[in-house]
Amino acid sequence: MNLIKTSRLIRLPLFIILCFASREKKKSDTRERIISYLEKNPGSQEKDIILGLKISRGSAAYQLFRLRIEKRIYSDSSLGHLRYYPCSVKPDSISGKLCAVSRNPKCSHLLTILSNNGSLTRREIAELMKMPSSAVYRYLKILQIYDLLIITHEGRDVFYSLADEAKNLRAEMNSSENGETCLDL
């Protein structure tokens, strides 16, 4: 009888230790999955990470918080949206900016139009995008805030074109064999 009680007492702490050890492993596994996701999709928002990894909002928020404290990821809150980047991509670098902007489908389409056609007026861009000129202005403003545009004034006309660094990086990313997922169109 005493032997049975003793073995139960030994098993109980072992069970508790194993439960907490597996919980810690799951936390670090989630962090690694988040970092891996951000390396493939720099400039992602929290909602993108939640949907992409199929994790709860609470878990994502906590793990992103821990990763930022550990300085394994960076965050940038340009334009009111908090975006996350792995250590390898700085949010203020041209590649980080280009990836963040290209996650928006309209901005990505605008980037494609400007890279294919060179310098265009807002009216010409609106015709190519099949949307009102006032809506195009909004997306041009986003590119301007990220310093991805060159704006030239010729008389009454205002011409928009991609900055040289953005053109070169975009061409490099599109031509690379492995391809950057943030620029897939």
N, C-alpha and C positions, 0 to 999 in steps of 0.2 A: 504493500500500500504506500509506504513512504517513498519507494523508488518511482512510482507513477507520479506522485505529486512533484517530486524533484525534477523529473524530466519535463513536466509541463512548465515549471518555472524557468527552466533553461530555454525552452522553445519560444516562450513569449517574448523575451527581449530580442532574441535572434530574429523573430518575425518582424518586430518593430524596426530593427536596424535595417533589415532587407527592404521594408516598405519605404523608409526614408531614403535609402541609397538609390532605389529605382526612381524615386521622385526627383532627386538631384540629377540623375542621368537624363531624365526626360527634359528637365529645364535646359541643361547644356546642349542636348540634342536639338531642342527648339531654337536655341540661339544660333547654333551652327547652320540650321536650315534657313534661318532668317538672313544670315550673312551670305550664304550661298545664293539665295534669292536676290539679294541686293547686288551681288556681283554680276548677276545676269540682267538685272533690271535696276540700274542706278537711278535715283530720283523718284523712287516709288513712294506713294503715300501709305499711311497705315492701312487704309481700306484695301489697297492693292495687295499688301502683304497678307492680310486676313483672308482674302479671296483666293490668292495664289497658293497659300500653304494650308488652307482650310483649318485655321486655328481660331480660338475664341478671341474676341476683342480684348478682354481682360488680360489674357495670356500674351497677346501681341504687344499691348501697351506696356506691360511689366517687363517683358524681355527686351523691347526696344529701349526702355528706360535703363535697364541694367547694361545693355551693350553701349549706350552712350556714356554711362559712368565709367565703364571699363575702357573707353576710348577706342572701341573696335569699329564703331560707325560714327558718321557725322550727320548732322541734320541742318537743314536750311529752310527758313520760313519765308522765302520770297513770294510775293503776291498773295500772302495770306494762307498759303498751303504749306504744311510741314512736310518736307521731303527728306528721305533718308538715303545715305550713300555709304558704301563700304570704305574702308581706309584707303584703298587703292585709287578711288575717284574723289577728289575734293570738290565740294559744291561750287566753289568759286572758279574752278578751272573751266576752260572752254568746253571740254568733253562733258563735264558735269552739267553745265548749262544746256548744252545741246541735247543731252539725254533727258533732262527734266522737261524741256520744252517739247521734245518729240513724243512724249507720253500723251499729250493732248492731240487727238486725231486731226483737228482743224489746223493747229499749229504745225503738225507734221506735214499735212498737205501743203500748207503755205511754204514750208521749208523746201519741199520737193519742187514746187512751182518756181521759187526763186533760184534754186540751184540749177534747174533745167533751162530757165529763160533769161537769167542775168538780171538786168535792171528793168524794173517795171513800175508804172504808176499804180496808184491804189485802184483806179477804175479798171485798168487792164487785169489786175489781180482779181478783182471782184468778178469780172467776166469769166476768167479761167476757173475760179472756185465756185461759180454759179451761186453767189450770195450777194446781199446788198453791200455797198461800199462802206456803210457805217459799221457793219459787222466785221468787215475785213480790217478796219481801223483798229478794232479791239485786239485782234491777233497780231497785227503789226506792232502795236504798243507793247505787247508781251515780249516779242522778239527784241524790241528796242531796249526794254528794261534789262534783259539778259545780255545786252551788248552784242547781239548777233547780227545786227543790221547796219548797213551804211546808208545814210539818207543824204541825197544830193538834190539841191534846188537848182532848177534851170528855168528862169523866168517864173511863170505861174505854176509850172509842173514840179511835182515832188517825185523823185524816183527812189525806189527801194531796192536794195540788193543785199545779198549775204556778205558778211565780213569775210575777208580772205581766210582767216583761221578757221571759221565755221565751214567754208566751202571745202578747204583742204581736208579737214577732219571728217566731214560728211562723206566725201569721196573715198577717203581711206577706209572708213567704217563700212560703207556699202560694198567696196571691192574686196574686203577681207573675206577669206573663205569661211572662217568660223562664224562671222557676222555678229554684230552686237544686237542683242534683243531689243534694246531701247530704240533702235532705229529701224526695225523691221516695219515696213509699210504695207 
